[in-house]
Amino acid sequence: MLSKEQIDRIIDLHFSNPSFSVASLAEMLGISGSYLRDEVHRLYHLSPFTIIENYRLEKATQMLLRDLDLYTICHASGYAHVRTFRDAVRKRLGKPPSELRGRNDSESIQNLHHPRDNVVITSTGKSPVSGPEIP
């Protein structure tokens, strides 16, 4: 059986790599993709893809609040293309990144929950979730 800690540790280390995927997560854990899906659903009640995307969006949102440039945010949060990043932010938060940059938009930010614990990212952009330091 997998633990949340095992999964979280690998996501924390690799989320910023655009080639990091569900398949690479399974490979790093030494398990099949179907076993990973079953275990992630058991632990989080979400798909592995959703866990990875939520983590990336959480980190991206923190950087958007710090008013970093979009290209930097996109690549630091694991998106290979700015358009894919923009679409993911708009889908999750209902606004494009350009409307969230440098703002303390607590209503939109509160729509983004931590993928594993349903912890809301605060309007200050700080998350109680541990993870790699954001540039």
C-alpha positions, -999 to 999 in steps of 0.1 A, spaced: 0 0 0 11 35 -8 10 64 16 1 100 10 36 109 22 53 88 -5 31 104 -33 35 139 -19 72 137 -16 76 127 -53 51 154 -65 69 180 -43 102 171 -60 91 169 -96 60 191 -101 79 218 -118 92 194 -145 68 197 -175 74 161 -184 64 149 -150 32 130 -155 10 102 -140 31 77 -159 64 91 -145 49 92 -109 39 55 -112 74 47 -126 91 65 -97 70 46 -72 77 13 -90 41 5 -96 17 2 -125 -5 31 -137 -36 13 -128 -24 5 -92 -14 42 -88 -49 53 -99 -65 29 -74 -43 40 -46 -46 77 -53 -84 74 -55 -84 54 -22 -62 81 -5 -74 113 -20 -107 105 -38 -92 122 -69 -73 110 -100 -35 112 -101 -37 137 -129 -59 160 -107 -35 157 -78 -6 168 -99 -25 196 -117 -39 209 -84 -4 210 -69 9 229 -99 -20 254 -98 -15 259 -61 21 269 -66 13 290 -97 -13 309 -77 11 317 -50 35 331 -77 7 351 -94 0 369 -62 37 379 -61 34 395 -95 61 374 -112 60 373 -150 37 348 -166 65 329 -185 84 324 -152 53 312 -134 43 289 -162 76 271 -163 82 271 -125 49 254 -119 54 226 -145 36 239 -176 55 236 -209 33 262 -226 18 295 -214 -14 287 -232 -19 254 -214 -12 272 -181 -36 300 -189 -63 275 -198 -58 256 -166 -59 287 -144 -90 300 -162 -108 266 -159 -100 264 -121 -104 300 -110 -127 314 -136 -103 341 -145 -72 343 -167 -39 347 -149 -37 383 -161 -66 392 -139 -51 376 -109 -15 388 -111 -4 408 -82 -39 410 -68 -51 399 -34 -81 383 -50 -93 362 -21 -126 351 -36 -109 335 -66 -80 322 -47 -102 305 -22 -117 285 -50 -83 267 -53 -80 240 -26 -49 220 -17 -52 188 -37 -46 165 -8 -61 181 23 -87 205 10 -68 233 26 -77 267 11 -48 288 0 -52 320 19 -58 354 3 -22 363 12 -10 336 -11 5 316 17 -4 280 20 -1 259 52 11 231 29 48 223 29 66 221 -4 95 234 -23 104 270 -20 88 292 -46 113 314 -65 
